[in-house]
Amino acid sequence: MTEEKKVVIKRLESAKVLGKFMADYYYELDNASKTGEKKVAWCTSVGPAEILRAMGFLVYFPETHSAMLGSSRMATDLIPKANAIGYSPDICSYLTADIGAYLEKVSPLAKVFKGIEGPPKPDVLVFNTNQCRDVQDWFAFYAKEYNVPIIGVHSFVGVQDVTEAHVKSVAKQMEEMIPTLEEVSGTKFDIDRLREAVALSRECSDLWKEVLDTAAAVPSPITFFDGTTLMGAAVVGRGTQKANDAYRVLLKELKERIERKEGALENERFRLYWEGMPVWGRLSAHAKLFASLDACVLASTYCNSWIFSALDPKDPFTSMARAYTELFIVRADAPKEKYIRDMIEFFKVDGIIYHDAKTCPNNSNCRYGMPQRLEKETGVPYLTINGDLNDLRLISDEQTKTNVEAFIEQLEERKAK
Amino acid sequence: MNQDKLFVGTDVGASRTKVAVIDTARKLVGYAVRKSGTNFTATADACLKEALEMAGAGKERIAGAISTGYGRKNVSYAQQTRTEIGCHAKGCFLYFPMAITIIDIGGQDNKIIKLDENGQRTSFKMNRKCAAGTGAFLEEMSPRLDIPLEDMDGLARKSKDMVKLGSFCTVFSATEVLENIRNGKKVEDIVKGLFYSVIRRIIEMDSFTENVVMTGGVVEHNRYLVTMMEELIGRKILVPEHPQLTGAIGAALYALEADAVYRDA
């Protein structure tokens, strides 16, 4: 009988620092929610967090809660609860899992952090539809439940080139949020505080970019699967000094690995790029599957989506508008393809894995012929796996495994040629 | 002594287990096919025994064994595993050494594999989560129509006025079938409609290159599907002598190539 290869996933020491950051973050939010000492704003993951920080809000990001519902594999049992009240199983399973958890009064936060029962109560909900339209509907549910204001930015979609018109429109929408935020927070808006938040956010973005760029080393000191958990601070902590401090520790460890020529995998034979959402409930299984084949999934569009190089404290609104519109997810296929071509080259990629996430059409970029076009242009082969970010009913593990193994066999044949 | 060596490929599929035994000249000297059942290890063992009997050989002549298919990890005598994608490609290229597109229709999944003129795999695709268009679809329909699976091919050939089914879904297709029965449609026309549904699901999966090869258990037992596919794509389709065995043969070929003595000889 053939034995399954035993795989040991190497952990980064500094993951503990990032873990502590996340714990402190959730306890601070929980305290604010219970005591009312500070106001809490809910924000979409690439929403205008800097403005909220400048107004003194603590900022909570429901998408991270949904990702936790996915990775704890609670989501699949909760999604049907949201389906039952009218949210289709075909729409975003972040939304359905989160609303299901609310209806059932359960939360992975309660399992991980002693004393926390669930997400903090919001005082205001702030979205940016640059992610997708679903975030607006998701927040609208909570606006009604908690009877709090909902405001947001309606972004452009399919943007070819980011023009002044795009930027002006988004910047204006951001400025127009201020009166509501002043009213909820009881704090007068101060442009200098926004400049500070934007400067810290930019610093966080630069550090996170530096972290992810270490994967260009051969062997790579970091995997995509590491990145999906380490990115927590870039999502929830951008605009804070603590997040930046945590990333400095991580960066140091990664640079040390590079110096020692120590890879994230024991034996890196293939270098892969991940396009699309992670399958949260299978992070560990996928990490082991690829590692068992000596294939390092080392870079992704997903983790790189929290890099906002356009942020500029000198011109906070305009630069935020630009940064949040330049994003991959907002763009047309041509700029998206250029982005991936650059990534293939920079990270010296042997193959691309596209995740076609059933409930996330907005972030499944394999549905309009992109993989075929890119393969033709670059010669880098691809594999599409069908699955979902949170709904495990949409996943066939055996199919995924066979497909991934067959893809690696194909890469082996190419190398042997 | 090389000519005495035998190589075994075992393809434990979702529906059937196939074992192929080849000699050093890559000639198929024994094979067996059985229902995979619930004990893959025992089924593979039984298939091996039967295939070796056909080859007139004992186990001592086995110089290498590789397993493939869903149950590939459950084969007691295999030294290595390969995916069925690689094995089907290998098996087909033995019979058709040219640039080909392979369509394999299995019990629960369909595969489209493209090879270049050197047998190098350039791409592959499997059906998505749904088993529409696979053997499972026909297996589901057979009791609905009260027709043994083995009679379907003969019936489809008799059809003069095929019934087209609209649904992707096996269960909804069954509803459509019932509706057609109620409306007095002939069984052979419905069966041909089922075959047409199978090949529609396949042509939706990928584009084909010039030379197309069809394999798999469904093709082995329903050759009319090949004729229908030829009519649909407008060219001749290649079918190996044992289309159900190509995965197992491919696994045996991998075992032969892995054999150090053979390589050195």
Interface residues (C-beta under 8 A of the other chain):
Chain A: M1 T2 E4 P381 N386 L394 I395 S396 E398 Q399 T402 N403 E405 A406 E409 Q410 E413 R414 K417
Chain B: T41 S67 Y70 R72 K73 N74 V75 S76 A78 Q79 Q80 T81 R82 T83 E84 I85 G86 D109 Q120 R121 T122 S123 F124 M126 R128 K129
